[in-house]
Amino acid sequence: MWITQEVAELGISADAVRQLVRSGVCQRLRRDVYVLTEQYPAYAHVRHVVLATAILRRHAGRIAASHHTAAALAGLPTWGVPYDDPRFVRVVGSHTGSRSTLRVGRVWPEDAYERVKGLWILRPVVAALQTAMAYGLESGVVTLDAGLRSQVIQRPELEHWTRQIAGHRHCVRARAATRLADGRSESPGESRLRIRLQALGFTDLEPQVELWKGTRLLGRVDLLDRERRIVIEFDGQQKYDAATGRSALIAEKAREDEIRSDGYAFVRFVWSDLADRTRLLAKMTRASSMSYAKVG
């Protein structure tokens, strides 16, 4: 990845760059921002980081990454955000020299900024709250959960910045995300599942709970509805096709059977379930009836 100024310093002319683009050797990402085609990442979120890094270098300290862009540069996961639309804010002044294709917001208080690998970004806690305001509760909680879990975000600073953004557009979304954020969830899928189930009325879910039978640990589960005695697991990209995978499947089945024998209903969800409210509710309703039947 390079910017036009760096290319010129290497003695490569603008005509040579245009020829490289025409031949497909490199791609023009934005004005004055290029990348070798063979080095361009396949995944959208990685491309987003590459593009944002180049834009920040081009503007040389005049702008900082914000929203989901700052979160990604800080190493936090994002979900439900436009990866082809990096977001920025001004660091100083009122003019960045950027065109309408570059989204640059107003200057924030000085303590809202930090540097990551020499690049200006808004602090991850601010970026996560912005993400909630701009793209919704789920998007904000995914990033906040990860930030709290990794301690990139601390709860006191989250409460502080939630107060600071009072009056901002859609700040109610950020306040809701702050209330629901829980650093015990271990993946974006678990965070999204928790939020979706809470919206359906399952409000007392505990992430990453250890279940014991006397002095023996039965296992740690992704979510527990203690009142209904429902164990909830989210299966992301776990594979059981190799020999080691089959062994893992056998061990997991034994664990599940033992938890069931202790009076819990067991329900699993996958990525496709998260988009189907009816399916989520049906699975939970079925699990709830099974757990009550066992108790009865």
N, C-alpha and C positions, 0 to 999 in steps of 0.2 A: 504494500500500500504506500502511495506517496502523494504529495501535493505538488502543484505546478512549480512553486518556488524551489522545492528540493530538486525537482527535475532540471530546472534551469541552472542550478548550482553545479550539477553534474555535467553540464555542457550539452544536454539533450535539447534540441530545438522543439518549438511548438509543432512544426510540421512533422517532425519525427514521431511525436506523441500521437498526432492525429492519424498517421499511417499505422501505428501500432493498434489503435482502436479499430480502424477499418479492417485490419487483417485478423482481428479477434484475439490478438495476443494479450491485450489488456482491455479493461472496461472503464468507462467514465461513470462514476457513481453520482457525483454532484459536480457543480462548478469547481474546477481546479482540483478535483479529487479523483484519483485513479487507482486501480488495483490490477495485478496480473491475473488473467482469467483462471489459470491453473491453481492459483492460490486463494481464489475467492471461496469462502466457506459455503457449504451446502445448506447449513441450517440457518433459518431466518433470524433467530436470536443472536447467533454469532455474527452474522452479517451486520446486524444492527450495531453491535459493539464496534466492529471494524469501521463502519461508516461514521459513527459518532466520534471515534477516536481521531479520524482524519479531519473531521470538521473542527474539532477543538484545537487540533494542531494548526489548522489553517488560520483560525481566528486568534491564535497566540495570546491567550489569557484574557481576552475581552468578553468571552462568554463562558458559561459553565453548563454542564449537563444537568437536566432536571427530570422530574417525573420518572417514568420507567427506564429512561436512558441512564440517569444517574444510578438507579438501583442496579441495573445490569453491569455498569462499570464498577460498582462496588462489590460485584460477585453474588448478588442476590437474585433469586429466581423471579420471573415475572410471568403473568398469565393474562390473556384477554386484552392485550395491548397491541397497538399498531407498530410492528417492528420496522416497517418502511417509513415511519414518521418519527425520527428522533426529536426530542424536546430539549430546549435550552433556555437559559435566562441570562440576562446581562450581569456582568461582574461590576462594571463601573460605567458611567456615562449613559447616554440614551441612544447611541448609534453604533451599530456593529459592522456596517458595510455589507450586510447580508441581504439576499433577495427574498422575495415573498415565499419562495419554496422552503425557506429555513424559518422554523418557528422559534422565536426568541422572546421570552417574557421579560417582565420588569425586574429590576434589581431587588434582591432580598437583603435582609439584615446581615451584617458582616459575619455573625456567628452561625449563619445558615450554610456557609461554604466550607469546603475542605478540599485538599488535594489528594488524588489517588494516582500514583505512578506519574506524577508531574502534571496531571490534568485537573482542571477545576471542575468540581461537581457540587451539587447541593448535598448536604448530609443525608445519608440513607434514610433516616427517620423522616426528614422533610420530603424526600423523594417518594417514600411509600405513602405518605398522607396525600401528596399531590396525585399519585396514581389512583388512590381511592376516589378522590374528588373528580378526576377527569374520566375514569374508566369504570368506576363502580366498586361496590363493597367487596366483592369476591377478589377482584384484582388487587385491591389494597391489602386484604387480609393475607393473601398468599405471600406477598413480600414482607409484611409485618411479622408473620409467623416465623419466616426464615430468619429475619433480622434478629428477633428476640431469641430464637434458638441458638444462633451463632454468636450472640452477644454483640453483634455489630450495632444493634439497637438496644438501648436500655429502657426499661419501663419508665423511670422518672423523666427522661428526656422525651419520651413519647407523650407522656401527659403534658409536659411543658409545651411542646410544639402543637399539640392539639388545642391548647388554649390560645396559642399565638395566632392560629389561622382562623379564629372566630371572625365571622364576617366575610370570609372568602366565599366565592361561588362554590356551591355544593359542599360546604364544610360539614353539613350534617352527615354526609357519607363518611367523611374522615372520622368524625366522632363515633359513628357506629362501628367502623373498622377498629378503632382503638379499643372499644368495649369488647369486641369479639376476638381480638388477636390473642393467640396463645402459642407461646414458643415451644410447647410440648409436641405439637404436630410436626412430623418429620419429613413431609413432602408436600408439594403443591396439591397432589391428588387428595391427600388426607385433609388438608386445609379446606379445599373446595367441598369435599364430602361433608365435613363438619358443618360448614356454613349452609349447604343445601338442606341438610337434615334439620338444622335449627330453624330454618324458614318454614319447615313442615310441622313444627311444633315439638320437635325432640330437642328440648332446650338444655337438658342436663347431661350433656355428653362429656365424658372425661377422656382426654387423649393419653395414649401410652400408659395404660394401667397394668400393673403386675397383679396377676391372679394367683392366690395361694390356696393350697389345701393343707391345713395344718401348718407344718414347717416346710412343706414342699412347694416349690414354685411350679405352677402349671404352665405359665407363659406370660408374655407381655403382649397386650392387644392394642390395636390402633385406636379404637374408641370403645368406651363402655357406657351403656345406658344402665346405670346401677339399679334404678327404680324398677325398670321393666326386665332386668336381668338379660340384656341383649349384648352380646359381643359383636362388634362391627369391625370388619377388616376391609382394607382397600388393597386390591391387587393391581399394581402398576404394570411393570414389564417383566414380571417374574416368569421364567421359562422352566419347563419341566421335561424337555425333550431329550437332553443328554443324560448320560448315566448318573452324573451328580445331581441333575435336575430331578430324576426319578427318585433318588434317595431323599432329596429334600421334600418331594411331594409325599412320600410315605411318612416321613417324620412329621410333616405338617398335618397330615390326616390323623395321626395318632394323637397329636397335641389337641386338635379340634375335638376328637372323640372324648378325650379326658375332660375337656372344659364342658362339653355337653353333659357328661355324666354327673357333673357337679351342679346341674340345674340351670345352665345358661342356654339360651337360644343363640345360634351362631348364624350370622348373615355376612355374605361377601359382596363387594361392589367392585366394578371395573370402570374404566374411563367412559365407556358408552352409557353407563347408567346415569352419569352426572348430567347428561343433557335431557333426561326423561324424568320429569317430576312424577308422573304417574307410576313409573316403574320403581322409583325410589320409595314412594309411599306404600306401594303394594308389597315390596320386600320387607319393609319395616313392620307393616301391619301383620304380615304372615309370621314374622319372627316374634312379634309381641304376643300373638295368640298361642304360639308354641311354648313360650316361656311361662305364660299364665297357666297353660294346661299342665306343665310339669309341677308348678307350685301347687296347683289344686290337687 
